[in-house]
Amino acid sequence: MLTGCETSSKLPSESGVGPYPQLPPPTTSLIPTIKVAEAIRWSDKERPSAPAGFQVTALARDLDHPRWLYRMPNGDILVVESNRPRKPAGSDEVGKGFIAWIRGKAQSIMMSRGGANVPSANRIILLRGIGPDGSAKQRTVFMKDLMSPFGMALVGNEFYIANADAIIKVPYTDGQTEINTVPVKVTDLPAGINHHWTKNLIASLDGKKLYVTVGSNSNVGENGLEIEEGRAAIWEVDIQTGDKRLYASGLRNPNGLAWEPETSTLWTVVNERDEIGNDLVPDYLTSVKEGAFYGWPWSYFGAHVDSRVEPPRPDMVAKAIAPDYALGSHVAPLGLAFSNTNSMPAIFAKGAFIGEHGSWNRDPPSGYKVVFVPFSGGKPSGMPVDFLTGFLNKAGKARGRPVGVTIDKTGALLVADDVGNIVWRVSPIGVQ
């Protein structure tokens, strides 16, 4: 159905959550819904809210757009300060025509209001220790002069970084606080206009492979499918040779990657498509099956056809499998970390923490929080529980927006807040 402009959501937010989300008929409009929360950042005395029994402290403040976190074996925390790369000269991300112009304006408004329209710092910060006030005792520049970095992984004595255009590596010695070695390229990654630029990565449990996420170059292929080659996918990379192969595809914009501890299965969170209504399409959490196709751009949640995509491909729709668990429409899940059973209270001992960056194409807004999805037998087993909230104030403005999440050596949850420019630490009261 085509309308002049979208109205607010007709369904409660929980209807688009779980293994069998409610999927209403799609609606399209000449002017897409644009409702991104204006970024105002936290005051020195403000902080997000956690459940009873937890305390929230700032591990580091005054960062430059912190996006991703990685815990080293010695407990050091690495923080990627990054933003999207500059577009290549002459590139046209939004396409041609009136609708494309509207889409481009929407993106510009979204990024400016959301606090994302800033140059990339292109570096990694190292945080070590915890002082009496909850902040890191030591803070150093670990690496610099990178290219919109995002994912990180340590395998043996080699440290891997996923730049926007390639995986690179440098040697690493335990306890090292700064790396000045010239990186070695492991393999190129799809780049170009980089509509979705973040490239995350994770090492296989045996340390022989890397898995890297590559998002699409568009919403639903509106810029031509030829520029989507190798995108909307998770690649498997051989660490020794750099050879790579498509591991799973049809994933519009996968980000967080994590191994589920009970089954050793790879899971990811995915940002689904926009502009077909406030209640479509739910973003999701799913196990990643080798060789599987998840629908993008021709369908969503299995065989639900997206009629905007030309030419239609009923053969691809027939191959599409449904993801495991919907997280709600437009919540923008980015961070993913499985719980540490040794330190969290029972309610949060087994499951996944997910950083939801927050919507721009939904009224009312969704996301802007960290949720916990309980697991049982290696699968989601209940509704999400709000774990870290308050990123939106009562006026609907964003004090912050959560991105990457990880568990520190004590079992506390760390959250990268790229609008607040803070790394938050959430720990049980009494745990330093």
C-alpha positions in Angstrom: 0.0 0.0 0.0 1.4 3.4 -1.0 0.6 6.4 1.2 1.6 10.1 1.3 3.4 9.7 4.6 3.5 7.1 7.2 1.6 7.3 10.5 2.7 6.0 13.8 2.9 2.3 14.7 -0.3 0.4 14.9 1.1 -2.6 16.9 2.6 -2.9 20.3 6.4 -3.2 20.1 6.4 -6.7 21.6 4.3 -8.0 18.7 7.5 -8.0 16.5 9.6 -9.9 19.0 10.3 -13.6 19.4 10.5 -16.6 17.1 7.2 -15.9 15.4 6.8 -12.1 15.1 3.6 -10.6 13.8 4.2 -9.3 10.3 1.6 -6.8 9.1 1.1 -5.9 5.4 3.8 -3.6 4.2 3.1 0.1 3.6 5.3 2.4 1.5 5.2 6.2 1.3 6.7 9.0 -0.8 8.2 10.5 2.3 9.6 7.9 4.8 9.2 8.2 8.5 12.1 10.1 9.9 12.2 10.1 13.7 15.7 9.8 15.0 16.4 11.0 18.5 18.4 14.2 18.7 21.7 13.6 20.4 22.3 15.7 23.6 24.7 13.5 25.5 24.9 12.8 29.3 25.7 15.3 32.0 28.5 14.4 34.4 25.9 13.2 37.0 23.7 11.2 34.6 24.0 7.5 33.8 21.9 4.8 32.3 19.6 2.7 34.5 20.3 -1.0 35.2 18.1 -3.6 37.1 18.1 -3.7 40.9 21.2 -5.1 42.3 23.5 -3.6 39.7 25.7 -0.5 39.6 26.6 1.6 36.5 29.9 3.4 36.3 31.9 5.0 33.5 35.0 3.0 32.6 36.0 5.8 30.2 34.6 9.2 29.2 35.4 11.8 26.6 36.1 9.2 23.9 35.6 9.9 20.2 32.7 7.9 18.9 33.4 4.6 20.6 31.9 1.8 18.5 33.3 -1.6 19.4 34.9 -3.4 22.4 37.3 -6.3 22.7 38.6 -8.0 25.8 42.2 -9.2 25.6 43.3 -12.3 27.6 45.0 -10.2 30.3 41.8 -8.2 30.9 42.7 -5.1 28.9 39.8 -3.6 27.0 40.2 -2.3 23.5 37.8 0.4 22.3 37.5 1.2 18.6 36.9 4.9 18.0 35.4 5.0 14.5 32.9 6.3 12.1 32.0 5.7 8.4 34.7 6.3 5.8 34.6 9.1 3.3 32.8 8.2 0.1 35.0 7.7 -3.0 35.0 10.6 -5.3 32.1 10.7 -7.7 30.1 7.9 -5.9 26.4 8.2 -5.6 25.1 6.2 -2.6 21.4 7.2 -2.9 20.8 6.7 -6.6 18.8 9.0 -8.9 15.3 10.5 -9.0 13.0 12.1 -6.5 12.6 9.2 -4.2 16.4 8.7 -4.1 16.8 12.4 -3.3 14.3 12.1 -0.4 16.2 9.1 0.9 19.5 11.0 0.8 18.0 13.9 2.7 16.6 11.5 5.2 20.0 9.9 5.7 21.7 13.3 6.2 19.1 14.4 8.7 19.4 11.1 10.5 23.1 11.2 10.9 23.3 14.9 12.0 20.5 14.6 14.6 21.8 11.3 15.8 25.3 12.6 16.4 26.9 10.4 13.8 28.0 13.1 11.3 31.5 13.4 12.6 34.9 12.4 11.1 36.3 9.0 12.0 39.0 9.0 14.6 40.4 5.8 13.1 42.1 4.5 16.2 41.9 1.9 19.0 42.1 2.9 22.7 43.4 0.6 25.4 41.9 0.6 28.9 43.6 -1.2 31.8 42.5 -1.7 35.4 39.7 -0.2 37.4 40.2 2.7 39.8 38.2 3.5 43.0 35.8 5.6 41.0 35.1 2.9 38.5 37.2 4.4 35.7 40.1 2.8 34.0 43.5 3.2 35.8 45.4 3.4 32.5 44.4 4.7 29.0 46.6 4.7 26.0 46.3 4.9 22.2 46.8 1.3 21.2 46.7 1.8 17.4 46.0 4.7 15.1 45.8 5.7 11.4 43.3 2.9 10.6 40.5 3.0 8.0 37.1 3.1 9.8 38.0 0.1 12.0 35.4 -2.0 13.7 35.9 -5.7 14.6 38.9 -7.1 16.4 40.3 -10.6 17.2 43.5 -11.9 18.8 44.7 -15.3 17.6 47.9 -16.5 19.2 50.3 -13.6 18.9 48.6 -11.9 16.0 46.0 -9.2 16.3 43.4 -8.8 13.5 41.4 -5.7 12.7 38.5 -5.4 10.3 38.9 -2.1 8.5 36.1 -0.9 6.2 38.0 -2.2 3.2 40.2 -5.1 4.4 41.2 -7.3 7.3 44.7 -6.4 8.5 47.0 -7.9 11.2 49.9 -6.9 13.4 52.0 -8.9 15.9 51.1 -8.6 19.5 52.9 -9.4 22.8 51.0 -10.0 26.0 50.6 -6.8 27.9 51.6 -4.5 25.1 50.0 -1.1 25.4 50.9 0.4 22.0 51.4 -1.0 18.5 53.4 0.9 15.9 54.1 -2.0 13.5 53.0 -1.5 9.9 49.9 -3.7 9.4 49.9 -6.6 6.9 46.8 -7.1 4.8 45.1 -10.5 5.2 42.4 -10.0 2.6 40.3 -7.3 0.9 36.7 -6.8 1.9 33.9 -5.3 -0.3 34.1 -1.6 0.1 33.3 1.2 -2.4 30.4 3.5 -1.3 30.0 1.4 1.9 26.4 2.2 2.6 26.8 -0.2 5.6 30.5 0.2 6.4 31.0 -1.7 9.7 32.9 -4.9 9.3 32.9 -7.1 12.4 35.0 -10.3 12.9 35.4 -13.2 15.2 37.9 -16.1 15.3 36.8 -19.7 15.1 37.2 -21.6 18.3 40.2 -23.5 17.0 41.8 -20.3 15.7 42.0 -21.4 12.1 39.4 -19.2 10.6 38.0 -15.7 10.8 34.3 -14.9 10.2 33.6 -11.3 9.0 30.4 -9.4 8.5 29.7 -7.3 5.4 26.5 -5.3 5.2 24.6 -4.3 2.0 25.2 -1.3 -0.1 21.6 -0.2 -0.1 18.2 -0.7 1.7 16.8 -3.3 -0.8 19.0 -3.2 -3.8 17.6 0.1 -5.2 21.1 1.1 -6.5 21.4 -2.0 -8.6 22.2 -5.5 -7.5 25.6 -5.5 -9.2 27.0 -3.4 -6.4 25.8 -5.9 -3.9 28.3 -8.6 -5.0 29.8 -10.2 -1.9 27.7 -8.1 0.4 24.9 -8.8 2.9 26.9 -11.7 4.0 29.2 -13.4 6.5 32.5 -14.5 5.0 34.9 -17.2 6.2 38.6 -16.4 6.0 41.4 -18.9 6.2 43.9 -17.3 8.7 47.0 -18.9 7.1 46.3 -18.1 3.4 43.7 -15.2 3.5 41.5 -17.2 1.1 37.8 -16.6 1.8 34.4 -18.0 0.9 30.8 -17.0 1.5 29.7 -18.7 4.7 26.1 -17.3 4.8 24.2 -14.7 2.7 21.0 -12.7 2.5 21.8 -11.0 5.8 21.1 -7.3 5.1 23.5 -5.8 7.7 24.9 -8.3 10.2 27.0 -6.9 13.0 27.6 -8.6 16.3 29.1 -12.1 16.2 29.4 -14.5 19.2 29.8 -18.2 19.9 26.9 -19.5 22.0 28.8 -21.2 24.9 26.5 -24.3 25.4 26.5 -25.4 21.7 29.5 -23.6 20.2 27.2 -22.3 17.5 27.9 -18.9 15.8 25.2 -16.3 16.3 24.7 -12.8 14.9 22.4 -9.8 15.1 21.1 -8.3 11.9 19.6 -4.9 10.9 16.7 -5.6 8.5 15.3 -3.3 5.8 13.5 0.0 6.2 10.7 2.0 4.6 7.8 -0.5 4.5 6.2 0.6 7.8 6.8 1.3 11.4 6.2 -2.4 12.2 8.3 -3.9 9.5 10.7 -5.5 9.2 11.9 -6.8 12.6 15.6 -6.9 13.2 16.8 -10.2 14.5 19.1 -12.5 16.3 19.9 -15.8 14.6 22.2 -18.7 14.6 24.4 -18.7 11.4 24.0 -21.9 9.4 26.8 -22.7 6.9 25.6 -22.1 3.3 22.2 -20.7 4.4 20.4 -17.8 2.6 18.3 -15.5 4.8 16.3 -13.7 2.2 17.7 -10.2 1.5 16.8 -8.4 -0.6 14.0 -10.5 -2.1 12.2 -11.6 1.0 12.2 -11.3 4.8 11.5 -13.8 7.6 11.5 -16.7 5.1 9.1 -16.3 2.2 7.6 -12.8 2.8 8.3 -11.2 -0.5 9.5 -7.6 -0.8 7.8 -6.4 -4.0 10.1 -3.4 -4.3 13.0 -5.5 -5.5 13.5 -5.8 -9.3 13.7 -8.2 -10.9 11.8 -10.7 -8.6 13.5 -13.9 -7.8 11.0 -16.6 -6.7 13.9 -19.2 -6.8 15.8 -17.2 -4.2 12.7 -16.7 -2.0 12.2 -20.4 -2.0 15.7 -20.9 -0.6 15.3 -18.3 2.2 15.2 -19.5 5.7 13.7 -17.6 8.6 15.9 -16.3 11.4 15.6 -17.7 14.9 14.4 -14.7 16.9 12.9 -11.3 16.1 14.1 -8.3 18.2 11.5 -5.8 17.1 11.3 -3.4 14.1 14.0 -0.9 13.5 15.8 -1.4 16.9 19.2 -1.5 15.1 20.9 -4.3 17.0 24.7 -4.0 16.8 26.4 -5.4 19.9 26.2 -9.1 20.9 27.8 -10.9 23.9 26.8 -14.1 25.7 26.5 -13.9 29.4 29.2 -15.1 31.9 27.5 -17.7 34.1 30.1 -17.3 36.9 29.3 -13.7 37.9 25.8 -12.7 36.8 22.7 -13.3 38.9 20.6 -16.3 37.8 18.1 -14.3 35.7 21.0 -13.0 33.6 23.3 -16.1 33.8 22.4 -17.7 30.5 21.6 -15.7 27.4 22.6 -12.9 25.1 23.2 -9.2 25.8 22.3 -7.1 22.8 23.2 -3.4 22.2 20.3 -1.8 20.3 21.5 1.4 18.7 18.0 2.7 18.1 15.6 3.5 15.3 15.4 6.3 12.7 12.5 5.0 10.6 9.9 4.3 13.3 7.3 6.3 15.2 7.5 5.9 18.2 11.2 5.2 18.4 12.4 1.7 19.3 15.7 0.4 20.6 18.1 2.8 22.4 18.9 0.3 25.1 20.6 -2.9 25.9 18.4 -6.0 26.3 19.0 -9.5 27.5 17.5 -12.5 25.7 17.4 -15.6 27.9 18.7 -18.9 26.4 18.0 -22.5 27.2 19.5 -25.5 25.4 21.4 -23.1 23.1 18.2 -21.3 21.9 16.3 -18.2 22.9 13.7 -19.1 25.6 11.7 -16.1 26.5 11.0 -12.4 25.9 13.8 -9.8 26.0 14.5 -8.2 29.4 15.6 -4.5 29.5 19.0 -4.4 31.0 20.4 -0.9 30.4 17.9 1.9 29.7 17.6 5.6 30.0 19.5 6.5 26.8 16.3 8.3 25.7 15.2 11.0 28.1 11.5 12.0 28.7 11.7 14.5 25.9 12.7 11.8 23.4 16.3 13.0 23.1 19.3 10.7 23.1 21.8 11.0 25.9 23.6 8.1 24.3 23.2 5.2 21.9 24.6 1.7 22.8 26.7 -0.2 20.2 29.3 -2.8 21.1 29.0 -4.9 24.3 31.4 -7.3 25.9 32.0 -9.1 29.2 35.1 -8.0 31.2 37.3 -10.4 33.2 35.1 -9.9 36.3 31.9 -10.8 34.5 30.6 -7.2 34.3 29.0 -6.0 31.1 30.7 -3.2 29.2 28.8 -1.0 26.7 30.2 1.3 24.1 28.0 4.4 23.8 28.9 6.2 20.6 26.8 9.3 21.2 27.6 9.7 24.9 31.3 9.0 24.1 31.5 6.8 27.1 32.2 3.1 27.9 29.7 2.1 30.6 30.4 -0.7 33.0 27.4 -2.6 34.6 28.3 -4.9 37.5 26.6 -6.5 40.4 26.7 -4.3 43.5 29.8 -5.1 45.5 31.8 -6.4 42.5 34.7 -4.2 41.6 
